[in-house]
Amino acid sequence: MLSENTYPKNVNSRDILLISHSTKNLKDMYNWFECKVRYEKMLESGIQKMVTEPYLVDAWSFTEAEARITKEIRPFMSGEFTISDIKRVKYSESFFNESGDRYYKMRLYFITLDEKSGTEKKSATNMLVQASTLKEAVLIIESEMEKSMIDYTIASATETAIMDVYTYSAEEEKKKESA
């Protein structure tokens, strides 16, 4: 059973049942870390420049996040690189679209009714959406939220600098360990 702190503040248990897109199993939950990788990049002009690029990694701890990003990035780097920063980021949901080449941070407000005072309350949550355009990201959120009965508003939609996202997959880990 998931604890109630998995959900946005001010969402009562009745509303939790109404959120159809919520995670059903612990294996579907993501614990995101934004890892910044610093390396020398060859620009189109032929000049090498030191750059820092953010990546998103699903991990249980900072140590695991560093190990996973190092393992994932190493095949793509020809020279030295460093992990310059790791920070925990909260996304309540993530929607991946293989045709999308950008990642958008969508801030939504879930609107609930406080039964005691009779007033509306807004609970903020962030969602990650992979899409090609901002308009496509908004359409993905709207189509996913149609599956829910909870009232919401989109407060903001911004393109992130995230280069790639590495989710945890037990099957992939087993294949890598046996190879």
Contact map, one row per residue, 1 for C-alpha under 8 A:
11100000000000000000000000000000000000000000000000000000000000000000000000000000000000000000000000000000000000000000000000000000000000000000000000000000000000000000000000000000000
11110100000000000000000001000000000000000000000000000000000000000000000000000000000000000000000000000000000000000000000000000000000000000000000000000000000000000000000000000000000
11111100000000000000000000000000000000000000000000000000000000000000000000000000000000000000000000000000000000000000000000000000000000000000000000000000000000000000000000000000000
01111110000010000000000000000000000000000000000000000000000000000000000000000000000000000000000000000000000000000000000000000000000000000000000000000000000000000000000000000000000
00111111100000000000000000000000000000000000000000000000000000000000000000000000000000000000000000000000000000000000000000000000000000000000000000000000000000000000000000000000000
01111111000000000000000000000000000000000000000000000000000000000000000000000000000000000000000000000000000000000000000000000000000000000000000000000000000000000000000000000000000
00011111101000010000000000000000000000000000000000000000000000000000000000000000000000000001000000000000000000000000000000000000000000000000000000000000000000000000000000000000000
00001111111000000000000000000000000000000000000000000000000000000000000000000000000000000000000000000000000000000000000000111000000000000000000000000000000000000000000000000000000
00001011111000000000000000000000000000000000000000000000000000000000000000000000000000000000000000000000000000000000000000110000000000000000000000000000000000000000000000000000000
00000001111100000000000000000000000000000000000000000000000000000000000000000000000000000000000000000000000000010000000011100000000000000000000000000000000000000000000000000000000
00000011111110110000000000000000000000000000000000000000000000000000000000000000000000000000000000000000000000010000000000100000000000000000000000000000000000000000000000000000000
00000000011111110000000000000000000000000000000000000000000000000000000000000000000000000000000000000000000000000000000000000000000000000000000000000000000000000000000000000000000
00010000001111111000000000000000000000000000000000000000000000000000000000000000000000000000000000000000000000000000000000000000000000000000000000000000000000000000000000000000000
00000000000111111100000000000000000000000000000000000000000000000000000000000000000000000000000000000000000000000000000000000000000000000000000000000000000000000000000000000000000
00000000001111111110000000000000000000000000000000000000000000000000000000000000000000000000000000000000000000010000000000000000000000000000000000000100000000000000000000000000000
00000010001111111110000000000000000000000000000000000000000000000000000000000000000000000000000000000000000000000000000000000000000000000000000000000000000000000000000000000000000
00000000000011111111000000000000000000000000000000000000000000000000000000000000000000000000000000000000000000000000000000000000000000000000000000000000000000000000000000000000000
00000000000001111111000000000000000000000000000000000000000000000000000000000000000000000000000000000000000000000000000000000000000000000000000000011100000000000000000000000000000
00000000000000111111110000000000000000000000000000000000000000000000000000000000000000000000000000000000000000000000000000000000000000000000000000011100000000000000000000000000000
00000000000000001111110000000000000000000000000000000000000000000000000000000000000000000000000000000000000000000000000000000000000000000000000000111000000000000000000000000000000
00000000000000000011111000000000000000000000000000000000000000000000000000000000000000000000000000000000000000000000000000000000000000000000000110110000000000000000000000000000000
00000000000000000011111100000000000000000000000000000000000000000000000000000000000000000000100000000000000000000000000000000000000000000000000000000000000000000000000000000000000
00000000000000000000111111011000000000000000000000000000000000000000000000000000000000000000000000000000000000000000000000000000000000000000000000000000000000000000000000000000000
00000000000000000000011111010000000000000000000000000000000000000000000000000000000000000000000000000000000000000000000000000000000000000000000000000000000000000000000000000000000
00000000000000000000001111111000000000000000000000000000000000000000000000000000000000000000000000000000000000000000000000000000000000000000000000000000000000000000000000000000000
01000000000000000000001111111000000000000000000000000000000000000000000000000000000000000000000000000000000000000000000000000000000000000000000000000000000000000000000000000000000
00000000000000000000000011111100000000000000000000000000000000000000000000000000000000000000000000000000000000000000000000000000000000000000000000000000000000000000000000000000000
00000000000000000000001111111100000000000000000000000000000000000000000000000000000000000000000000000000000000000000000000000000000000000000000000000000000000000000000000000000000
00000000000000000000001011111110000000000000000000000000000000000000000000000000000000000000000000000000000000000000000000000000000000000000000000000000000000000000000000000000000
00000000000000000000000000111111000000000000000000000000011000000000000000000000000000000000000000000000000000000000000000000000000000000000000000000000000000000000001000000000000
00000000000000000000000000001111100000000000000000000000011100000000000000000000000000010100000000000000000000000000000000000000000000000000000000000000000000000000000000000000000
00000000000000000000000000000111110000000000000000000001111000000000000000000000000000011110000000000000000000000000000000000000000000000000000000000000000000000000000000000000000
00000000000000000000000000000011111000000000000000000001111001001000000000000000000001111000000000000000000000000000000000000000000000000000000000000000000000000000000000000000000
00000000000000000000000000000001111100000000000000000111100000000000000000000000000011111000000000000000000000000000000000000000000000000000000000000000000000000000000000000000000
00000000000000000000000000000000111110000000000000000111100000001100100000000000001111100000000000000000000000000000000000000000000000000000000000000000000000000000000000000000000
00000000000000000000000000000000011111000000000000011110000000000000000000000000001111000000000000000000000000000000000000000000000000000000000000000000000000000000000000000000000
00000000000000000000000000000000001111100000000000011110000000000000000000000000111110000000000000000000000000000000000000000000000000000000000000000000000000000000000000000000000
00000000000000000000000000000000000111110000000001111000000000000000000000000000111100000000000000000000000000000000000000000000000000000000000000000000000000000000000000000000000
00000000000000000000000000000000000011111000000001110000000000000000000000000011110000000000000000000000000000000000000000000000000000000000000000000000000000000000000000000000000
00000000000000000000000000000000000001111100000111100000000000000000000000000011100000000000000000000000000000000000000000000000000000000000000000000000000000000000000000000000000
00000000000000000000000000000000000000111110000111100000000000000000000000000000000000000000000000000000000000000000000000000000000000000000000000000000000000000000000000000000000
00000000000000000000000000000000000000011111011110000000000000000000000000000000000000000000000000000000000000000000000000000000000000000000000000000000000000000000000000000000000
00000000000000000000000000000000000000001111111110000000000000000000000000000000000000000000000000000000000000000000000000000000000000000000000000000000000000000000000000000000000
00000000000000000000000000000000000000000111111000000000000000000000000000000000000000000000000000000000000000000000000000000000000000000000000000000000000000000000000000000000000
00000000000000000000000000000000000000000011111000000000000000000000000000000000000000000000000000000000000000000000000000000000000000000000000000000000000000000000000000000000000
00000000000000000000000000000000000000000111111100000000000000000000000000000000000000000000000000000000000000000000000000000000000000000000000000000000000000000000000000000000000
00000000000000000000000000000000000000000111111110000000000000000000000000000000000000000000000000000000000000000000000000000000000000000000000000000000000000000000000000000000000
00000000000000000000000000000000000000011110011111000000000000000000000000000000000000000000000000000000000000000000000000000000000000000000000000000000000000000000000000000000000
00000000000000000000000000000000000000011110001111100000000000000000000000000000000000000000000000000000000000000000000000000000000000000000000000000000000000000000000000000000000
00000000000000000000000000000000000001111000000111110000000000000000000000000000000000000000000000000000000000000000000000000000000000000000000000000000000000000000000000000000000
00000000000000000000000000000000000001111000000011111000000000000000000000000000000000000000000000000000000000000000000000000000000000000000000000000000000000000000000000000000000
00000000000000000000000000000000000111100000000001111100000000000000000000000000000100000000000000000000000000000000000000000000000000000000000000000000000000000000000000000000000
00000000000000000000000000000000000111000000000000111110000000000000000000000000000000000000000000000000000000000000000000000000000000000000000000000000000000001110000000000000000
00000000000000000000000000000000011110000000000000011111000000000000000000000000000000000000000000000000000000000000000000000000000000000000000000000000000000001111000000000000000
00000000000000000000000000000000011110000000000000001111100000000000100000000000000000000000000000000000000000000000000000000000000000000000000000000000000000000111110000000000000
00000000000000000000000000000001111000000000000000000111110000000000000000000000000000000000000000000000000000000000000000000000000000000000000000000000000000000101110000000000000
00000000000000000000000000000001111000000000000000000011111000001001100000000000000000000000000000000000000000000000000000000000000000000000000000000000000000000000111000000000000
00000000000000000000000000000111100000000000000000000001111100001000000000000000000000000000000000000000000000000000000000000000000000000000000000000000000000000000011100000000000
00000000000000000000000000000111100000000000000000000000111111011001000000000000000000000000000000000000000000000000000000000000000000000000000000000000000000000000000100000000000
00000000000000000000000000000010000000000000000000000000011111011000000000000000000000000000000000000000000000000000000000000000000000000000000000000000000000000000000000000000000
00000000000000000000000000000000000000000000000000000000001111111000000000000000000000000000000000000000000000000000000000000000000000000000000000000000000000000000000000000000000
00000000000000000000000000000000100000000000000000000000001111111100000000000000000001100000000000000000000000000000000000000000000000000000000000000000000000000000000000000000000
00000000000000000000000000000000000000000000000000000000000011111110000000000000000000000000000000000000000000000000000000000000000000000000000000000000000000000000000000000000000
00000000000000000000000000000000000000000000000000000000001111111111000000000000000000000000000000000000000000000000000000000000000000000000000000000000000000000000000000000000000
00000000000000000000000000000000101000000000000000000000111111111111100000000000000001000000000000000000000000000000000000000000000000000000000000000000000000000000000000000000000
00000000000000000000000000000000001000000000000000000000000001111111110000000000001001000000000000000000000000000000000000000000000000000000000000000000000000000000000000000000000
00000000000000000000000000000000000000000000000000000000000000111111111000000000000000000000000000000000000000000000000000000000000000000000000000000000000000000000000000000000000
00000000000000000000000000000000000000000000000000000000101000011111111100000000000000000000000000000000000000000000000000000000000000000000000000000000000000000000000000000000000
00000000000000000000000000000000001000000000000000000010100000001111111110000000000000000000000000000000000000000000000000000000000000000000000000000000000000000000010000000000000
00000000000000000000000000000000000000000000000000000000000000000111111111000000001000000000000000000000000000000000000000000000000000000000000000000000000000000000000000000000000
00000000000000000000000000000000000000000000000000000000000000000011111111100000000000000000000000000000000000000000000000000000000000000000000000000000000000000000000000000000000
00000000000000000000000000000000000000000000000000000000000000000001111111100000000000000000000000000000000000000000000000000000000000000000000000000000000000000000010000000000000
00000000000000000000000000000000000000000000000000000000000000000000111111111000000000000000000000000000000000000000000000000000000000000000000000000000000000000000000000000000000
00000000000000000000000000000000000000000000000000000000000000000000011111111000000000000000000000000000000000000000000000000000000000000000000000000000000000000000000000000000000
00000000000000000000000000000000000000000000000000000000000000000000001111111100000000000000000000000000000000000000000000000000000000000000000000000000000000000000000000000000000
00000000000000000000000000000000000000000000000000000000000000000000000011111100000000000000000000000000000000000000000000000000000000000000000000000000000000000000000000000000000
00000000000000000000000000000000000000000000000000000000000000000000000011111111100000000000000000000000000000000000000000000000000000000000000000000000000000000000000000000000000
00000000000000000000000000000000000000000000000000000000000000000000000000111111000000000000000000000000000000000000000000000000000000000000000000000000000000000000000000000000000
00000000000000000000000000000000000000110000000000000000000000000000000000001111100000000000000000000000000000000000000000000000000000000000000000000000000000000000000000000000000
00000000000000000000000000000000000000110000000000000000000000000000000000001111110000000000000000000000000000000000000000000000000000000000000000000000000000000000000000000000000
00000000000000000000000000000000000011110000000000000000000000000000000000001011111000000000000000000000000000000000000000000000000000000000000000000000000000000000000000000000000
00000000000000000000000000000000000011100000000000000000000000000000000000000001111100000000000000000000000000000000000000000000000000000000000000000000000000000000000000000000000
00000000000000000000000000000000001111000000000000000000000000000100010000000000111111000000000000000000000000000000000000000000000000000000000000000000000000000000000000000000000
00000000000000000000000000000000001111000000000000010000000000000000000000000000011111000000000000000000000000000000000000000000000000000000000000000000000000000000000000000000000
00000000000000000000000000000000011110000000000000000000000000000000000000000000001111100000000000000000000000000000000000000000000000000000000000000000000000000000000000000000000
00000000000000000000000000000000111100000000000000000000000001001100000000000000001111110000000000000000000000000000000000000000000000000000000000000000000000000000000000000000000
00000000000000000000000000000000111000000000000000000000000001000000000000000000000011111000000000000000000000000000000000000000000000000000000000000000000000000000000000000000000
00000000000000000000000000000011110000000000000000000000000000000000000000000000000001111100000000000000000000000000000000000000000000000000000000000000000000000000000000000000000
00000000000000000000000000000001110000000000000000000000000000000000000000000000000000111110000000000000000000000000000000000000000000000000000000000000000000000000000000000000000
00000000000000000000000000000011000000000000000000000000000000000000000000000000000000011111000000000000000000000000000000000100000000000000000000000000000000000000000000000000000
00000000000000000000000000000001000000000000000000000000000000000000000000000000000000001111110000000000000000000000000000001111000000000000000000000000000000000000000000000000000
00000010000000000000000000000000000000000000000000000000000000000000000000000000000000000111110000000000000000000000000000001110000000000000000000000000000000000000000000000000000
00000000000000000000010000000000000000000000000000000000000000000000000000000000000000000011111000000000000000000000000000000111000000000000000000000000000000000000000000000000000
00000000000000000000000000000000000000000000000000000000000000000000000000000000000000000011111100000000000000000000000000000011100000000000000000000000000000000000000000000000000
00000000000000000000000000000000000000000000000000000000000000000000000000000000000000000000111110000000000000000000000000000011110000000001000000000000000000000000000000000000000
00000000000000000000000000000000000000000000000000000000000000000000000000000000000000000000011111010000000000000000000000000000111000000000000000000000000000000000000000000000000
00000000000000000000000000000000000000000000000000000000000000000000000000000000000000000000001111110000000000000000000000000000111000000000000000000000000000000000000000000000000
00000000000000000000000000000000000000000000000000000000000000000000000000000000000000000000000111111000000000000000000000000000010000000000000000000000000000000000000000000000000
00000000000000000000000000000000000000000000000000000000000000000000000000000000000000000000000011111000000000000000000000000000001100000000000000000000000000000000000000000000000
00000000000000000000000000000000000000000000000000000000000000000000000000000000000000000000000111111110000000000000000000000000011110000000000000000000000000000000000000000000000
00000000000000000000000000000000000000000000000000000000000000000000000000000000000000000000000001111110000000000000000000000000011100000000000000000000000000000000000000000000000
00000000000000000000000000000000000000000000000000000000000000000000000000000000000000000000000000011111000000000000000000000000011110000000000000000000000000110110000000000000000
00000000000000000000000000000000000000000000000000000000000000000000000000000000000000000000000000011111100000000000000000000001111000000000000000000000000000111100000000000000000
00000000000000000000000000000000000000000000000000000000000000000000000000000000000000000000000000000111110000000000000000000001111001001000000000000000000011110000000000000000000
00000000000000000000000000000000000000000000000000000000000000000000000000000000000000000000000000000011111000000000000000000111100000000000000000000000000111110000000000000000000
00000000000000000000000000000000000000000000000000000000000000000000000000000000000000000000000000000001111100000000000000000111100000000000000000000000011111000000000000000000000
00000000000000000000000000000000000000000000000000000000000000000000000000000000000000000000000000000000111110000000000000011110000000000000000000000000011110000000000000000000000
00000000000000000000000000000000000000000000000000000000000000000000000000000000000000000000000000000000011111000000000000011110000000000000000000000001111100000000000000000000000
00000000000000000000000000000000000000000000000000000000000000000000000000000000000000000000000000000000001111100000000001111000000000000000000000000001111000000000000000000000000
00000000000000000000000000000000000000000000000000000000000000000000000000000000000000000000000000000000000111110000000001111000000000000000000000000111100000000000000000000000000
00000000000000000000000000000000000000000000000000000000000000000000000000000000000000000000000000000000000011111000000111100000000000000000000000000111100000000000000000000000000
00000000011000100000000000000000000000000000000000000000000000000000000000000000000000000000000000000000000001111100000111100000000000000000000000000110000000000000000000000000000
00000000000000000000000000000000000000000000000000000000000000000000000000000000000000000000000000000000000000111110011110000000000000000000000000000000000000000000000000000000000
00000000000000000000000000000000000000000000000000000000000000000000000000000000000000000000000000000000000000011111111110000000000000000000000000000000000000000000000000000000000
00000000000000000000000000000000000000000000000000000000000000000000000000000000000000000000000000000000000000001111111000000000000000000000000000000000000000000000000000000000000
00000000000000000000000000000000000000000000000000000000000000000000000000000000000000000000000000000000000000000111110000000000000000000000000000000000000000000000000000000000000
00000000000000000000000000000000000000000000000000000000000000000000000000000000000000000000000000000000000000000111111000000000000000000000000000000000000000000000000000000000000
00000000000000000000000000000000000000000000000000000000000000000000000000000000000000000000000000000000000000001111111100000000000000000000000000000000000000000000000000000000000
00000000000000000000000000000000000000000000000000000000000000000000000000000000000000000000000000000000000000001110111110000000000000000000000000000000000000000000000000000000000
00000000000000000000000000000000000000000000000000000000000000000000000000000000000000000000000000000000000000111100011111000000000000000000000000000000000000000000000000000000000
00000000010000000000000000000000000000000000000000000000000000000000000000000000000000000000000000000000000000111100001111100000000000000000000000000000000000000000000000000000000
00000000010000000000000000000000000000000000000000000000000000000000000000000000000000000000000000000000000011110000000111110000000000000000000000000000000000000000000000000000000
00000001111000000000000000000000000000000000000000000000000000000000000000000000000000000000000000000000000011110000000011111000000000000000000000000000000000000000000000000000000
00000001100000000000000000000000000000000000000000000000000000000000000000000000000000000000000000000000001111000000000001111100000000000000000000000000000000000000000000000000000
00000001000000000000000000000000000000000000000000000000000000000000000000000000000000000011000000000000001111000000000000111110000000000000000000000000000000000000000000000000000
00000000000000000000000000000000000000000000000000000000000000000000000000000000000000000111100000000000111100000000000000011111000000000000000000000000000000000000000000000000000
00000000000000000000000000000000000000000000000000000000000000000000000000000000000000000011111000000000111100000000000000001111100000000000000000000000000000000000000000000000000
00000000000000000000000000000000000000000000000000000000000000000000000000000000000000000010111000000011110000000000000000000111110000000000000000000000000000000000000000000000000
00000000000000000000000000000000000000000000000000000000000000000000000000000000000000000000011110000011110000000000000000000011111000001001100000000000000000000000000000000000000
00000000000000000000000000000000000000000000000000000000000000000000000000000000000000000000001111011111000000000000000000000001111100001000000000000000000000000000000000000000000
00000000000000000000000000000000000000000000000000000000000000000000000000000000000000000000000110111111000000000000000000000000111111011000000000000000000000000000000000000000000
00000000000000000000000000000000000000000000000000000000000000000000000000000000000000000000000000111100000000000000000000000000011111011000000000000000000000000000000000000000000
00000000000000000000000000000000000000000000000000000000000000000000000000000000000000000000000000010100000000000000000000000000001111111000000000000000000000000000000000000000000
00000000000000000000000000000000000000000000000000000000000000000000000000000000000000000000000000000001000000000000000000000000001111111100000000000000000011100000000000000000000
00000000000000000000000000000000000000000000000000000000000000000000000000000000000000000000000000000000000000000000000000000000000011111110000000000000000000000000000000000000000
00000000000000000000000000000000000000000000000000000000000000000000000000000000000000000000000000000000000000000000000000000000001111111111000000000000000000000000000000000000000
00000000000000000000000000000000000000000000000000000000000000000000000000000000000000000000000000000001000000000000000000000000111111111111100000000000000000000000000000000000000
00000000000000000000000000000000000000000000000000000000000000000000000000000000000000000000000000000000000000000000000000000000000001111111110000000000000010000000000000000000000
00000000000000000000000000000000000000000000000000000000000000000000000000000000000000000000000000000000000000000000000000000000000000111111111000000000000000000000000000000000000
00000000000000000000000000000000000000000000000000000000000000000000000000000000000000000000001000000000000000000000000000000000100000011111111100000000000000000000000000000000000
00000000000000000000000000000000000000000000000000000000000000000000000000000000000000000000000000000000000000000000000000000000100000001111111110000000000000000000000000000000000
00000000000000000000000000000000000000000000000000000000000000000000000000000000000000000000000000000000000000000000000000000000000000000111111111000000000000000000000000000000000
00000000000000000000000000000000000000000000000000000000000000000000000000000000000000000000000000000000000000000000000000000000000000000011111111100000000000000000000000000000000
00000000000000000000100000000000000000000000000000000000000000000000000000000000000000000000000000000000000000000000000000000000000000000001111111110000000000000000000000000000000
00000000000000000000100000000000000000000000000000000000000000000000000000000000000000000000000000000000000000000000000000000000000000000000111111111000000000000000000000000000000
00000000000000000000000000000000000000000000000000000000000000000000000000000000000000000000000000000000000000000000000000000000000000000000011111111000000000000000000000000000000
00000000000000000001100000000000000000000000000000000000000000000000000000000000000000000000000000000000000000000000000000000000000000000000001111111000000000000000000000000000000
00000000000000000111100000000000000000000000000000000000000000000000000000000000000000000000000000000000000000000000000000000000000000000000000111111100000000000000000000000000000
00000000000000000111000000000000000000000000000000000000000000000000000000000000000000000000000000000000000000000000000000000000000000000000000011111110000000000000000000000000000
00000000000000100110000000000000000000000000000000000000000000000000000000000000000000000000000000000000000001110000000000000000000000000000000000011111000000000000000000000000000
00000000000000000000000000000000000000000000000000000000000000000000000000000000000000000000000000000000000001110000000000000000000000000000000000001111100000000000000000000000000
00000000000000000000000000000000000000000000000000000000000000000000000000000000000000000000000000000000000111100000000000000000000000000000000000000111110000000000000000000000000
00000000000000000000000000000000000000000000000000000000000000000000000000000000000000000000000000000000000111100000000000000000000000000000000000000011111000000000000000000000000
00000000000000000000000000000000000000000000000000000000000000000000000000000000000000000000000000000000011110000000000000000000000000000000000000000001111110000000000000000000000
00000000000000000000000000000000000000000000000000000000000000000000000000000000000000000000000000000000011110000000000000000000000000000000000000000000111110000000000000000000000
00000000000000000000000000000000000000000000000000000000000000000000000000000000000000000000000000000000111100000000000000000000000000000000000000000000011111000000000000000000000
00000000000000000000000000000000000000000000000000000000000000000000000000000000000000000000000000000001111000000000000000000000000001000100000000000000011111100000000000000000000
00000000000000000000000000000000000000000000000000000000000000000000000000000000000000000000000000000001110000000000000000000000000001000000000000000000000111110000000000000000000
00000000000000000000000000000000000000000000000000000000000000000000000000000000000000000000000000000111100000000000000000000000000001000000000000000000000011111000000000000000000
00000000000000000000000000000000000000000000000000000000000000000000000000000000000000000000000000000111100000000000000000000000000000000000000000000000000001111100000000000000000
00000000000000000000000000000000000000000000000000001100000000000000000000000000000000000000000000000010000000000000000000000000000000000000000000000000000000111110000000000000000
00000000000000000000000000000000000000000000000000001111000000000000000000000000000000000000000000000110000000000000000000000000000000000000000000000000000000011111100000000000000
00000000000000000000000000000000000000000000000000001110000000000000000000000000000000000000000000000100000000000000000000000000000000000000000000000000000000001111100000000000000
00000000000000000000000000000000000000000000000000000111000000000000000000000000000000000000000000000000000000000000000000000000000000000000000000000000000000000111110000000000000
00000000000000000000000000000000000000000000000000000011100000000000000000000000000000000000000000000000000000000000000000000000000000000000000000000000000000000111111000000000000
00000000000000000000000000000000000000000000000000000011110000000000100100000000000000000000000000000000000000000000000000000000000000000000000000000000000000000001111100000000000
00000000000000000000000000000100000000000000000000000000110000000000000000000000000000000000000000000000000000000000000000000000000000000000000000000000000000000000111110000000000
00000000000000000000000000000000000000000000000000000000011000000000000000000000000000000000000000000000000000000000000000000000000000000000000000000000000000000000011111000000000
00000000000000000000000000000000000000000000000000000000000000000000000000000000000000000000000000000000000000000000000000000000000000000000000000000000000000000000001111111000000
00000000000000000000000000000000000000000000000000000000000000000000000000000000000000000000000000000000000000000000000000000000000000000000000000000000000000000000000111111100000
00000000000000000000000000000000000000000000000000000000000000000000000000000000000000000000000000000000000000000000000000000000000000000000000000000000000000000000000011111110000
00000000000000000000000000000000000000000000000000000000000000000000000000000000000000000000000000000000000000000000000000000000000000000000000000000000000000000000000011111111000
00000000000000000000000000000000000000000000000000000000000000000000000000000000000000000000000000000000000000000000000000000000000000000000000000000000000000000000000011111111100
00000000000000000000000000000000000000000000000000000000000000000000000000000000000000000000000000000000000000000000000000000000000000000000000000000000000000000000000001111111110
00000000000000000000000000000000000000000000000000000000000000000000000000000000000000000000000000000000000000000000000000000000000000000000000000000000000000000000000000111111111
00000000000000000000000000000000000000000000000000000000000000000000000000000000000000000000000000000000000000000000000000000000000000000000000000000000000000000000000000011111111
00000000000000000000000000000000000000000000000000000000000000000000000000000000000000000000000000000000000000000000000000000000000000000000000000000000000000000000000000001111111
00000000000000000000000000000000000000000000000000000000000000000000000000000000000000000000000000000000000000000000000000000000000000000000000000000000000000000000000000000111111
00000000000000000000000000000000000000000000000000000000000000000000000000000000000000000000000000000000000000000000000000000000000000000000000000000000000000000000000000000011111
